[in-house]
Amino acid sequence: MRTFRVIQWTTGKVGKLSLRGILDDPRLELAGVYAYSADKVGVDAGTLCGRPETGVSATADIDALLALDADTVLYTPFMADLDHVTRLLGAGLDVISTNLFLNVGGIRGDTKDALAAACAAGGSSLYVTGINPGWINTMVTAMTAVCRDVQCVSIAESADVSVYQSAETWQALGFALPEAPPAVLEVAKLWLSTFRDSVERMAVALGYELDEMQLFLEHQTVSETVDLGWLRLEQGTIGALRARWDGNVAGRTVLQQHIAWYLTKKLNGGWTFDDDHYQVIIRGEPEVRTRIRFVPPESWGNHEWDTMTAMPAVSAVGDVAAAPPGILTLADVGLPRAPAGLWLRDRQGGSV
């Protein structure tokens, strides 16, 4: 079994969890850690992610990281640095990113050209798993393989977002306000563009050439005052949103991504929410329907749900290495998976 040497790039909310994922995966070896914050430079990787010391300390020295003879960079910063990524790719390192590069225009236009040129120069690959959904689009694209005809693919996400205790985040999306002013709506559209990216990725993998993307967005207010402990929602202020991205071809919707986020179910307007996190409907022959619910362990605290953003990137390292150089699509990478058999052998002392 080949072992891949991996560099973790930043250790924020998602990076801390992907760092744990690297340490837990027998297929991977932690080669280095890039620290964005000066106070993390020189700190052991284990300390940064709540694990025993590893002997690998974080650094801000990019030259030193490039000299480590690593294979892959797991790139998880909140804001993308195009110069950093093109340098990594140009040096021959595969980059797997949870970041969608939205702050530099997304992977299109000049940004896409720069990333593609760096991949060509280094013989390397860039694969973006995404912040959210980051996984379900891969699964649903593969599910269409049982169909002899596909008319529309729909993914509906339903989430109690009160588990993500960031008042600033939800206020920026209009929550706790009496109404969503135009500036807030623009911020919400930007945040929801991660779901647009999901639809576009499925379109590429399924061979659709979308000629239109439409966003529908609405908010709902709370029916009574709700105090979450970290954010207070006064009666009549916003406590939930619903949105939908439609991907259209010649006026026909072929892909849909629904989003329903709520801080409380005590809402006006009769809004209800699915307790399953995902509902998938593939209309075709046959029609495919499935539901997915994540059940977290009791030990999970604030932001542990970001595990499901981090782990698809960690699990994709070997598949990305096996793929051709360039900017990779869902079809190029296939279905990354956990090393379940290796974990079992480790628990049983090396034998099954």
C-alpha positions in Angstrom: 0.0 0.0 0.0 1.4 3.4 -1.0 1.6 6.0 1.7 0.9 9.6 0.7 2.8 12.5 2.3 0.4 15.3 3.1 0.7 18.9 4.1 -2.2 20.5 6.0 -2.7 24.1 4.9 -4.1 26.1 7.8 -5.7 24.8 11.0 -9.0 26.7 11.4 -12.4 25.2 12.0 -12.2 22.8 9.0 -8.4 22.4 8.9 -8.2 21.2 12.5 -10.6 18.4 11.6 -8.8 17.5 8.4 -5.6 17.4 10.3 -7.1 14.8 12.6 -8.3 12.9 9.5 -4.7 12.8 8.2 -3.4 11.5 11.5 -6.2 8.8 11.6 -5.7 7.6 8.0 -3.2 4.7 7.7 -2.8 5.6 4.0 -1.5 9.1 4.8 1.6 10.5 6.5 1.6 14.1 7.9 4.6 15.8 6.2 4.0 19.4 7.3 1.5 22.1 8.4 1.2 25.6 7.1 0.2 28.1 9.8 -1.7 31.2 8.8 -1.6 32.7 12.3 1.8 33.7 13.8 0.9 32.3 17.2 0.6 28.8 15.7 4.1 28.8 14.1 6.3 26.3 15.9 3.3 24.6 17.6 3.1 20.8 17.2 0.4 19.6 14.8 -1.1 17.4 17.5 -1.5 20.3 19.9 -3.2 22.3 17.1 -5.9 19.7 16.6 -6.3 18.2 20.1 -4.2 15.1 19.6 -0.9 13.8 21.1 2.2 15.5 19.8 3.3 14.3 16.3 6.8 15.8 16.0 5.6 17.9 13.1 5.5 21.6 13.9 3.5 24.3 12.0 5.4 26.8 9.9 4.8 29.8 7.7 7.9 29.1 5.6 6.5 28.0 2.2 10.0 27.2 0.9 10.5 24.8 3.8 7.2 23.1 3.1 8.0 22.7 -0.6 11.2 21.0 0.3 9.4 18.2 2.3 8.9 16.0 -0.8 5.2 15.8 -0.1 2.5 14.5 -2.5 -0.6 16.5 -1.6 -1.8 19.6 0.1 -5.1 19.7 1.9 -6.1 23.3 1.4 -8.8 24.5 3.9 -8.4 28.3 4.6 -11.5 30.5 4.8 -10.1 32.8 2.1 -8.2 31.5 -0.9 -4.7 32.8 -1.8 -4.3 32.2 -5.5 -0.6 32.9 -5.4 -0.1 30.2 -2.8 -2.2 27.6 -4.7 -0.5 28.2 -8.1 2.9 28.0 -6.4 2.0 24.6 -4.8 0.5 23.2 -8.0 3.5 24.5 -10.0 5.8 22.7 -7.6 4.1 19.4 -8.5 1.9 19.1 -5.4 -1.7 17.9 -5.8 -4.1 20.3 -4.0 -7.4 19.2 -2.6 -9.4 22.2 -1.5 -12.5 22.7 0.6 -12.3 26.3 -0.4 -14.2 27.3 -3.6 -12.0 30.3 -4.5 -15.0 32.6 -4.4 -13.0 35.5 -3.1 -11.0 35.4 -6.3 -13.9 34.9 -8.6 -14.4 31.1 -8.3 -12.8 28.6 -10.6 -13.7 30.3 -13.8 -12.2 33.0 -16.1 -8.7 34.2 -15.3 -8.6 32.3 -12.0 -9.3 29.0 -13.7 -6.7 29.8 -16.4 -4.0 30.5 -13.8 -4.8 27.3 -11.9 -4.9 25.2 -15.1 -1.5 26.7 -16.1 0.0 25.8 -12.7 -1.3 22.2 -13.0 0.2 21.9 -16.4 3.6 23.3 -15.2 3.8 21.0 -12.2 2.0 17.9 -13.7 -0.3 18.2 -10.7 -4.0 18.1 -10.0 -6.5 20.4 -8.3 -9.7 18.9 -6.9 -12.2 21.0 -5.0 -14.5 19.1 -2.7 -16.3 22.2 -1.4 -17.4 23.6 1.9 -21.0 22.5 1.7 -22.4 20.2 0.3 -18.9 18.8 -0.5 -20.0 15.2 -0.6 -23.6 14.6 -1.5 -23.2 15.8 -5.1 -20.6 13.1 -5.6 -22.9 10.4 -4.2 -25.9 11.5 -6.2 -24.1 11.8 -9.5 -23.0 8.1 -9.0 -26.6 7.1 -8.2 -27.7 8.0 -11.7 -25.8 5.0 -13.0 -28.8 2.7 -12.3 -31.1 4.8 -14.6 -31.7 4.3 -18.3 -33.2 7.8 -18.4 -32.7 10.8 -16.2 -35.0 13.8 -16.4 -34.2 15.8 -13.2 -31.9 15.4 -10.2 -32.9 17.0 -7.0 -31.1 17.3 -3.7 -32.8 18.9 -0.7 -30.7 19.8 2.4 -32.5 20.4 5.7 -30.3 21.5 8.7 -30.7 22.8 12.2 -27.9 25.3 12.0 -28.1 26.2 15.6 -25.3 23.6 16.1 -23.0 26.1 14.3 -22.7 28.7 17.1 -21.5 31.8 15.2 -23.8 34.8 15.7 -21.9 36.8 13.2 -22.4 34.2 10.5 -26.2 34.0 10.9 -26.7 37.7 11.3 -24.8 38.2 8.1 -27.4 36.0 6.4 -30.3 38.0 7.9 -31.1 35.9 11.0 -32.2 37.9 14.1 -33.1 40.8 11.9 -36.8 42.0 11.4 -36.3 41.7 7.6 -33.4 41.0 5.2 -32.3 44.3 3.6 -30.7 44.2 0.1 -27.2 44.2 1.4 -28.0 41.1 3.5 -29.6 39.4 0.5 -26.5 39.9 -1.5 -24.4 38.3 1.3 -26.9 35.4 1.5 -26.6 34.9 -2.3 -22.8 34.8 -2.0 -22.9 32.2 0.8 -25.4 30.1 -1.1 -23.2 30.1 -4.2 -21.5 27.1 -2.7 -24.7 25.2 -3.6 -24.5 26.7 -7.1 -21.1 25.3 -7.4 -22.5 21.9 -6.4 -25.1 22.0 -9.2 -22.5 23.1 -11.7 -20.2 20.2 -10.7 -23.0 17.7 -11.2 -23.8 19.2 -14.5 -20.3 18.7 -15.8 -20.1 15.1 -14.6 -23.5 14.3 -16.1 -22.8 16.0 -19.4 -25.3 18.9 -19.1 -24.4 22.2 -20.6 -26.4 24.6 -18.4 -27.6 27.8 -20.1 -29.2 29.3 -17.0 -28.9 29.1 -13.2 -31.7 30.5 -11.1 -31.7 31.3 -7.3 -34.9 31.4 -5.3 -34.6 32.7 -1.7 -37.0 33.5 1.2 -36.8 34.1 4.9 -39.2 33.4 7.8 -39.6 35.0 11.2 -39.9 33.4 14.6 -43.3 33.2 16.3 -41.9 33.8 19.7 -38.7 35.0 21.3 -36.0 32.3 21.3 -32.8 32.6 23.3 -30.1 30.2 22.0 -27.6 31.2 24.6 -25.2 32.6 22.0 -27.9 34.5 19.9 -31.3 35.9 20.9 -34.1 35.9 18.3 -36.8 38.4 19.2 -40.3 37.6 18.2 -40.9 38.7 14.6 -37.2 38.5 13.6 -35.8 36.0 11.0 -35.1 32.5 12.2 -35.0 30.4 9.0 -34.3 30.6 5.3 -35.2 28.5 2.3 -33.5 28.6 -1.0 -33.2 26.7 -4.3 -30.8 26.7 -7.2 -32.2 25.5 -10.5 -29.9 24.4 -13.3 -31.7 24.8 -16.6 -31.1 23.5 -20.2 -33.3 25.1 -22.9 -35.9 26.2 -20.4 -36.1 22.8 -18.6 -34.9 22.3 -15.1 -32.5 19.3 -15.0 -30.8 19.9 -11.6 -32.1 21.3 -8.4 -30.5 22.0 -5.0 -32.8 22.9 -2.2 -31.6 24.4 1.1 -33.6 24.8 4.3 -31.7 26.2 7.3 -33.3 27.0 10.7 -32.2 28.2 14.1 -35.5 27.2 15.6 -38.7 25.5 14.4 -40.9 28.1 16.3 -41.7 30.0 13.1 -44.5 31.9 11.5 -45.9 30.9 8.1 -46.4 27.2 8.8 -42.8 26.3 7.8 -41.8 22.7 8.5 -38.5 20.9 8.0 -37.3 17.4 7.3 -35.5 15.7 10.1 -33.4 13.9 7.5 -30.4 16.0 6.4 -30.7 15.0 2.7 -33.6 13.9 0.5 -32.6 12.9 -3.0 -35.0 12.4 -5.9 -33.8 11.4 -9.3 -36.7 11.5 -11.7 -36.1 9.1 -14.5 -36.4 5.4 -15.3 -36.4 4.1 -12.6 -37.1 7.0 -10.3 -34.7 6.9 -7.4 -35.5 8.3 -3.9 -33.3 8.2 -0.9 -32.9 9.9 2.5 -29.8 10.4 4.5 -29.5 11.4 8.2 -26.3 12.0 10.1 -26.3 10.9 13.7 -23.4 12.6 15.6 -21.8 11.0 18.7 -22.6 12.7 22.0 -19.0 13.8 22.2 -19.4 16.3 19.3 -19.3 19.9 20.3 -19.4 23.2 18.5 -18.2 23.0 14.9 -17.7 19.2 15.0 -20.2 19.0 12.2 -17.4 20.5 10.0 -16.0 16.9 10.1 -18.3 16.3 7.1 -16.6 19.1 5.2 -13.1 18.0 6.1 -13.3 14.2 5.6 -14.3 14.1 1.9 -11.1 16.0 1.1 -9.0 13.7 3.3 -10.5 10.6 1.8 -9.8 11.8 -1.8 -6.0 11.9 -1.5 -5.3 8.6 -3.2 -8.0 9.0 -5.9 -6.7 12.5 -6.8 -3.1 11.1 -7.1 -4.4 8.4 -9.5 -6.3 11.0 -11.7 -4.7 12.8 -14.6 -3.1 16.2 -14.1 -5.4 19.3 -14.3 -8.5 20.7 -12.7 -10.5 17.6 -11.8 -14.2 17.0 -12.0 -16.4 14.6 -10.0 -16.1 12.1 -12.9 -12.3 12.3 -12.8 -12.1 11.4 -9.1 -14.9 8.8 -8.6 -15.9 7.8 -5.1 -13.4 8.5 -2.4 -13.9 6.2 0.6 -12.7 5.7 4.2 -10.0 3.1 5.0 -12.4 1.0 6.9 -10.6 -2.3 6.5 -7.3 -0.8 7.7 -9.0 0.7 10.7 -10.4 -2.7 11.6 -7.0 -4.4 11.3 -5.4 -1.7 13.4 -8.1 -2.3 16.1 -7.5 -6.0 16.0 -3.7 -5.8 16.3 -2.8 -6.0 12.6 -4.9 -9.1 11.6 -8.5 -9.7 10.7 
